[in-house]
Amino acid sequence: MIKLIVTDIDGTLVEDGANTLPEGMMETIEALIDRGIVFVAASGRSLVSLERLFEPIKEKIYYAACNGTLVGPYRNLMFTENLEKDLLRELLRDAREYKDAVAFLTGAGIMYSDTQDEKLLQWLTEGYRENITRVPDIAQMPDDFVKLSIYDRNRRSGETFRPFCKKWDGVVSMATAGAMWLDVYKIGVNKGTAVKKLQELLGVSREETLAFGDQQNDIEMLGKAYHSYAIGNALPEVKAVARYVADSNVNGGALKVFRSLLQKGSHK
């Protein structure tokens, strides 16, 4: 009996940077919700980006945005995990040592940038539909932030930021998101901790949870679900921890599984 579905977005439900869901996905998710299943969008994306992606049903779903640092239903965040400000400034200084990297800071409702890369900003605002405010220096912003995102123009984030990850291992949580991003957030926080909090809050067990993912930052989340699926295009290490492997995202792998739940009555 599935009571909770938690899924990654980019590379899982959609192609990286897409601004719309595949045809039929929105209606299928809504049908699952109508059957009493709680649906959670768990992503490295900001809360604003997720709300815009799920616009027609945004008030019906839960969110685990910014890799589980912002968790709750629409406009009612229950858990927020901010990075300590002095630590964040140190992380930002180190990130700026990488000449082909671009840093962004994300809070509950906004993303800040001081880059002059117009093409990158256009891709983020039109593709991910991020709400980006440009400022002279993000290091000077007094806001609370849950995530430092570092974009690699060379699209080799795992390789490029390996020294950074080695230095800060054990101080913060870090995960690559595709070939382009390294996400940095509070130590001990990830999509898996978000799922655990929601399970406890909603009274849902691991055996009643289904999860989908494709990248390194989905591994802890998959571990919290008995019905764990790696999408067909997932990294090998993600497939290794998942109980099942679905079709690829471009072939509608997640949608096929969601529809099978409705057809077979697996929610009952």
N, C-alpha and C positions, 0 to 999 in steps of 0.2 A: 504494500500500500504506500504509494508515493504521496507525501504531504508537502514536500519542499523541493523545489528545483532551483539550483544555483548554477549560473552559467557565465563564463567569460564571454566577451563580445568580439573584439578584433581577432581575426584568425579563426574564430569559432562560430559565431553566428553570422558575421560579416567579414568581408575582406578588410585588411588593415586600412583605417582611415575612411571607411564608408560612412555616409551620412543618412542612409536609409536601410531598413531591414529588408531581407528578401521577400518576395511576393508570398503571401500566405502566412508569414511568420507572426505578424501582429495578431491576426485573427485566431491563430492556433493558440498563442499564449493566452489570449483573453478567454478562450474556451476552457483552457486548463484552470485558469483562475476561477471561472464560473463553477467549476467542479470542486472547488474548495482547496486547490493547491496554491501554495504561496510561491510566487516567482520572484527570484532575486537576480538582478543584473550586477555581476561582480566583475569589476574592470579596473584597469589602471587609469581609465578615463576619469575626468572630473565629474562631479555630480551634475553640473550644468549640461555637459555633453551628453550624459546618459538620459537626462530628463528630455532633452530635445530629440534624441533618437527614438525614445518611446512615447513621444508626445500624446498620441490618442489614448494611451492607457497609463500614462505616467503616474496617475493618482491611485492606480490599482496594484502597483508593484512595490517591491522593496529594493533598496540599493546597498551595495557594498562598493562604494566608489573609491578611487585612489588606492587600489590594492587593499581594501578593507579598513582604511583609516576613517572613513565616513560611512556609518551604517544606520539604516532605518528606513521607514516608509517615506513617502513623499512629504516634504516640508516638516518632517518630524524626526530629525536625527537623534538616535538614541545613544550612539557611541561616536566620539570624535577623539582622534589621537594626534595631537600636535607635536611637531618636532621642537625641542628646546632651542631657543633663539640663538644663543651663543654658539651652540653646536652647529646649527644651520649655517651660520656665517662662515665657520671653518670649512664645512663641506662645500659651500659655494666657492670659497677661495680655491680649494683644490680642484673643483670641477673646471674652473676657468683656466687652469694650467694646460688643458687639452685644447689645442688650437682649432680643431675641427668640431668642437663640441659647443652646444648652445644650451644654456641652463634656463629652466622655468620654475617658478614657485607657485604652488597651488594651495588654496584654502577652501573653505566650505562652499563659497559661491563664486570664486573668481580665480583666474590665472594671471600672473604678472610676467612680463618679459621686458628686457632691455636690448634685445637683438635688433639689428638693422636689416636682417634678412627678410625682405618683403615676401619672397616666394614661400619661405617656410611658414611665415605667419598666415599667408593666404591659405595654404594647405591646411593648417590647423583650424582656422576659422570656417572654412568652407567644407572641409572634409569631416573633421571631428566635431565641428560646430562648437568650438571652444569659445568661452567668453574671456578674451585676452585684453588686459589693460597694459598699454606700453608706458613705461616709466624710464627716467634717465638711468637709474641704478636699482636693480631689485634688492640688492643687499641693504639698501636704506629703508625698505618698506617695514613699518612697525607692526603689520598684521600678524596673526597667527597662521602658520602654514602646516599642512599635514604631509606635504610631499615636495621633494626636489626631483625634478625630471631633467635628465641630461640627454640631449639629442645628439647622435653621432652622424655627421654628414656623410661619413664613409660607409655607413650601414654595416659596421662590424662591432656593435656595442659590446659583445662578450669579450672580444679580443682587446678592443681599445681601452676599456675601463677595467681591465683585470688588475692593474696596479692600484687603482682607486679602491676596488673591492677588497683587495688584500689588506690595504691600510686600515680600512674602516670596518673590517669584519669583527663582529662582536660588539660594535658600538651602535650601529644602526642596522636595520633590515634593508636588504637590497635585492633587486631582481631585474634581469633583463626582460624586456617586453618586445619581442620580435628582434629584428636586426638593427633597429634604429634607436632604441631607448634603454636607458638605465634608470630605474625608479628607486628613490631612496626615501625611507620613512622610518618611523619610530621602531626601535628594537623590540622584537617579540610580536610585532603586528604583521599580519598578512591576510590573505583571503581566507585562509583556514581558520584563523582566530575569529574572523567576522562570522563565518558559518557556525562556529561553535556557540558564539553569543546568541545568534538567531535561533539555533536549535534549543538552547536553554530558555530563551524568552518565549518561544512559541510552543514549547513542550513537544518537540519533534526529535526523534531518534536518528542515529546514523543509518539505520536500516530503512528509514522512511525518507531518506534524502537522496536525490539524484543530482549529479554535478557534471559539468562539461568544461573542458579546457584544452589548451594547445601549447602553452608556453611554461617556462620555468616558474613564473609567478602564480601558476595554477596548481602546482604540485601539492601544497599543503591543503588546499581546498578539496582536491580529489580524495585526499586521505580522510576527510570528514564525512564522506558519502559512501555507503555500501554500493550504490548504483553509480559508479564512477566511469565516465566516458572520456576517452581522448578522441578528439576529432581526427579524421583521417590524415590531415596534413600536420598533425602535432609533432613536436620534437620527440626523438626516440626515448629520451628519459621520461617524458610525460606518458607515452604509451606504456612504458615499463611499469608505472605505478597504477595505471588505470585498470579496472576490471574488464572493461569492454573498449573496443575501438570502433567508432562509427565511420561513416563515409566522410569525405572531405567537406569543408565548408562551402566550396563552390558547387558541390553536388547536393547541398542541402542536408548534410548528415544529421545535424541537430534537429532540423525540422522533421525529418523522417522519424526520429525517435519520439519527438513530442506527439506527432500524429498517431504513432503506434500506441501511446498511452491512452489516447482518446478512444481508439478503435477497440483496444483489448479491455478497456475498463480497468487498467492497472491502478487507477487512483482509488478504487473501491476496496 
